[in-house]
């Protein structure tokens, strides 16, 4: 059963998928650059662009999660559980 507070990824599905597809395109461009033995600075720029895009995707999903699962969650125990889960993801992401 899906809780109403999980709707942020469904509500923002089109925007999130657009971001994912952009990341896929950037990764494909990086692969082509490496395959064609592209310029180092262009490769580094592409890697930085991919990282920025992934960080933007993470921020968008994190914002929705925190808003829906932590701020708007009426049950204290569930709110704490959701907060603990997101903190674990943040720690893993920042490694």
N, C-alpha and C positions, 0 to 999 in steps of 0.2 A: 504494500500500500504506500502510495506516495503522499508525503505531507505537503500541504499547500505552500509551505515555505521553501520547497524545493523548486518552485516554479520559476525562479530567476533565470535558470539556464534555458528553460523553455521559452520564457518571455523574450529573452535576448538572443534566442537561437540564431536568427539570421545574421546579426552583428557578429556573434562569436564565430560562426562558420566562415564569415567573410575574413575575419582575422586569421583563422586557421588556414584558409586557402592562400592568403597572402604569404604566410609563413612557408607553406609548401612550395609556392612559387620561388621564394627567396632561397630555400634549400636546394631546389632544382637548379637555380642560377649558380649557386655556389658549386654544386657538383659539376656543372658544365665548365666553370672557370678552372676548377682543379683538373678536370679531365683534359682540358685544352692547354694546361700548364700556364694559366693566366698570371698576370702581374700580381706580385705579393700584396701590394697596397690595395688592389681591387678585391683580392680575396679577404683581406682583413676588414675592409669596409663592409663586405657582404656578411661576414660573420657578425660584425657589430650591429648591422641592420637586423639580422635574424634574432640576435639577443634582445634588441630593443622591442621587436615585435612580440617575442615570447613574454617579455616582461609586461608589455601592455595587455596582452591576453590574460596573464596571471592577475594583474591589477583589476581588470574588468570583472573577472569571475570572483575574485576575492571580495570586491566591493559588494557585489550582489549577495554573496554568501554571508558576509558580516551583517549586512542590512537585514536580510531575511531570516537568517538562522540565529543571530545573536541579538540584534537590536529589537526585532519585532517578535521574537519567540516569547510567548507568555509563560511557559513553564520553566522555572529556574533550573531544575535538574537537566532538562533538555538543552537549555541555553548553555549551561556549563559544559555539557558533553560536546556540543557543537563548537564551542570556543576552544576546548582542548584539542579537538580534531584539527581545527584550522591552525592553531599554534604549532602543532606537530608538522603540518605541511610547510608552514613558513620556515621552521627550523631546517627541515630537509632541503627546501628550495635555496636557502641562503648558504648552504655548505659549499 
